[in-house]
């Protein structure tokens, strides 16, 4: 067997990194399984049989990456790279080494950003993609919930009454808890097309900061207030509105940015004052999510007036009855006086 027949396979999973090589490759070079390890010798390789073919394999979780001797992470604006080496111990015979030392370098590259478009009511499913030196998908989901508990999402196009709260959640479902999520821009349109020039537009979020006086970031769980870019889920609410022109429906659009867990600076915004708000990063790759339609329900204002008119009518009838009774009593007294 030649080196070119090593059949090296690298697997970059959501939460693990693995490499496997056919057993015959190591037997050809007289390398026993016991001598294979990662840079940290305590992280040993194992033998695994797949479809009747034996392999020597090393698999570790991302949490153990640095512990097992992984190289420093290489990061840029769009990707993060993990690099490892599978090594063999030198085969010593007396005071010489005749057999070569095996070193297999491999790496996994993961994206910071993934463009996702989710027209309602399509709900994306979670997925895991195994690659050979390729990128994995990041699944981002936008949902509208029925109330502030965020326990029940609308299962069809929602109808929300004017001025009621709209509760929105944007979250990275895969890989879970791997990235920080920041919403850069959110806006509502009358058209399902985010950049359409037909119809009216209202901006809710700009440069990561609220642009609508009723919009607030909400916390997860028992936390009342939240922050944009603090974790892999962003929740916010705003008061339902309608545009001045029909139709009384709207579509919600948000651009998102993913950041490494350690890169809080890129995902946080200073929204204390207008002058301190950060300008949008032109070099950041952004994903776009769309949700809709959301129908606006106009509250019925005629019922209270009808009740008021009805009540007035009752008082009017009562007043006339009092007059009739008074006149009748007066006439009766006058008749008795005449008879006497």
PEMOHU-V199182 format. One record per helix or strand. SS is the DSSP state (H for helix, E for strand). FROM is the first residue (numbers start at 0). LEN is the number of residues. If there is no record, write none. Layout:
BEGIN
ss-><SS:SS>
from-><FROM:FROM>
len-><LEN:LEN>
END
This chain:
BEGIN
ss-><H:E:E:H:H:E:E:E:E:H:E:E:E:E:E:E:E:E:E:E:E:E:E:E:E:H:H:E:H>
from-><2:8:15:22:32:35:43:45:52:61:73:78:91:95:102:138:152:158:164:178:200:208:215:232:248:263:273:286:301>
len-><3:4:7:6:3:2:1:5:9:3:2:10:2:2:9:7:1:3:10:11:6:2:3:7:12:4:3:11:38>
END
